[in-house]
Amino acid sequence: MVETMNKTWFLACQVQDVPENGGVCVKVKDQQIALFHFARRGEWYATQNECPHRQQMALSRGMIGSQGEEPKVACPFHKKTFSLKTGACLSGDVEAIKTYSVMVKDESVYIFMESDEI
């Protein structure tokens, strides 16, 4: 864990712990975070794990893909899709999800969270 001015980079896991073009759930304190390795794009994303449609902890098991240039995840239960960049719902009237910055360094994956979020 590295802290800087009310913001913290948490060690989430190692690169090999996340399947390429898939996701895992990481628990940071009491929060469940969905962490995605979008290998086809060479990018990493993190969001809240809870789908706001039915308040189920499921997004880490969703399918990732693209809508135009926008990377997205689809809830495995209800197929609501969310932008991995902004968290906006791309398929209806469901509220946006929280997104987090991700950093990969020396085969370790870190998630950036505000200190008041944990």
N, C-alpha and C positions, 0 to 999 in steps of 0.2 A: 504494500500500500504506500502510495506517495501522495502527500498532502500539499496543496498550494492554495492559499487564500480562499478558504471555504469550499474548495473543490478537491476531489480526490480521485486518483486513478487506482482502481481496484484490480488486483490480479484475478482474472476470471478463470483461466485455464491455460493449457498449452495448445498450440495450433493443431496438433494431431488429435486432440480431444473432440474437435468439431468436424463432422463429415463435410466434404466438399459439396457445395450446392445444397446445404441443409442447415439445420439448427440444433441447438441444445438449450436446456434451461440451466441458468446459473443463479444460485441464491447469494445475494449480497445483503447481509444482515437479515432483515425480515422481507426483503423484496425479491420477487422472482423476475429475472431478466431473461428475455429470449435473445440468444446470440446466434448470428447467422454468418456463415462463410459463403459468400456468393462468388465461388471460384471462377465461374464463366466470365465474370466482370472484373475479377481480381480485387474484390471489395469485401469489407466486413461491416456488419450493422448490428445494432442492439436496440431492442424495444422492450416495453413492458411485456410480460408474458400473458397478462390477462386480456382476453378479447372483450371489448366493452359491449358487444352485442348481447351476450348472455352471461357475462362475468365468469367465464371459464378460463382456467390457466392452461392455455392450449397453443398459443401462437408459435412457440418454439418447435412444435410438431407440424406447422403449416408448410405448404409448398411455396417456394420462392420462384419468382420469374420477373418478367418485365411487362409493363404496359407502355408501349412506345419506348421512350428512354428512361422511364421511371421504374426503379427496382421496387418490387412489391412482395408482400407475403399474404397468403390466403389462409384464413382460419380453417383448420381441418374439419370442423363441425358444420359451420354455416356458410362457408365460402365467402364471407365478407373479406375484401382485400384492402390492405393498408400500404401506404408509401413507406418504404424502409428509410427514406431520407427525412421526410417531414412528419410522418405518422398520420397524415390525412387519410380518411376513409375514401377509397376510390370507387366504391360500389354501393353507394346508398347514403342513408341519413344517420349512420352511426358516428358517435364522437371520435375524434382523433385519438391515437395512442401516443404515449410518451416515447421519445427516441433518445438514445445516448450515443456519445462519441465513442469510438473504438480505436485502440492503438495496438499494433503488433510490433513487438520488439524482441529480438533474440528468441524467436519461437514461443514467446509468451504473449497472451492476449489480455489486454487491460480494458476496463470499462470506466468511463469518466462520469462521475456523479457529483452533484452538489451536496455539500455536507448536510443540508437540511432535508435531503431526500432519504437519508439512511438512518 
